[in-house]
Amino acid sequence: MERRAASAYRERFGEDPELVASAPGRLNLIGEHTDYNGGFVLPCAIDRRVAAAVGRSGNELYSANFEETKPLAGEREGSWADYPRGVLWALRAAGHEIPDFRAAFAGDVPLGSGLSSSAAIEAATALALDALFELGTGRKDLARLCQRAENEFVGVNSGIMDQYASLLCEAGTALLVDCRTLEAEPVPLELESAGLALLVCDTRLKRGLAKTGYNDRRTACERAAAALGVAELRDAAEEDLRRLSGEERRRARHVISENARVLDAAAALRAGDFAEFGRLMYASHRSLRDDYEVSTPELDAFVECARESEAPGARLTGAGFGGCAIALVESSRAEELERTVRNSFRDSGFREPAFYRFLPAAGAEVVR
Ligand code: GLA
């Protein structure tokens, strides 16, 4: 991707870029809808990236994927250009004096599937500009700037998980993030030596309603926290649930139980206990399906197929409402599960799914 972005820059602008940075998409292993409740998440970076080639002259943005050039200056317009523009806006709003520049982008993170292509382009832009203009901003601060770009410029009220994963993950590991203190710690994810793989099923259901549903879930959590008199649901415990009812109770039950599962899952990974890790994945899915109500028949069907074929674990991943699900499978049985799921989807009249297999990859990096 880095080479593709550099050659796109050369073709489009007629000179070499000064540097190239790239950043990965992410897969969340467990810890869903916990980040904006001050809780815990456990994502890993995937070996699909967005690269940004940048230089100090000019003031244009070029996407090799969309074969489209956009002016650097501009308001939100609902296109890919919102992400780099948002990052520039956030850096300037934080007091950095950044002159105009130009950039070419190339990426292979699947779009709109819940694998965080948006965080990848934000992180690649932020890291490239940090290096180009020698800002000396730390990774964690860059992640927060990217989140601000997403929240305030792009207009999606997401938590910190995706940007953190893209900027801070390391190869061969998952990243345990405490979304309140923003402390992050790598946790070993040695799948290959355990004969395991992560099979990702993309339902290819674009998440039309996702934004509305996502923001609704957020406000229900805020109502639940207010009713309990705590700052965030992170501070609530299981016994508090008695004091809630209806929707707030179900949403809070998911968040409280999911936070506990993330910590247990990290402990299981450290101990190399993939059976326990998988059990927690299934429990997470049930909670997302029944209490948080963000699953779909397709995501449920995938998890059911995984269970029937005795995969150690499976769950929906990302925000839900479509997008992707993952299964932890024995590598030798991944293809068989893929076939089973394809047949089951065909029989149910679902759209044909896409499958990916990822290894936990490195986070964002600068290539001079
Ligand atoms: C989206 C958001 C994240 C997180 C997940 C749900 O991916 O961008 O911040 O809230 O949904 O876990």
Residues whose N, C-alpha, C, O or C-beta is under 5 A from the ligand:
A	BS01	GLA	G31 E32 H33 T34 D35 S158 G159 I160 M161 D162 G318 A319
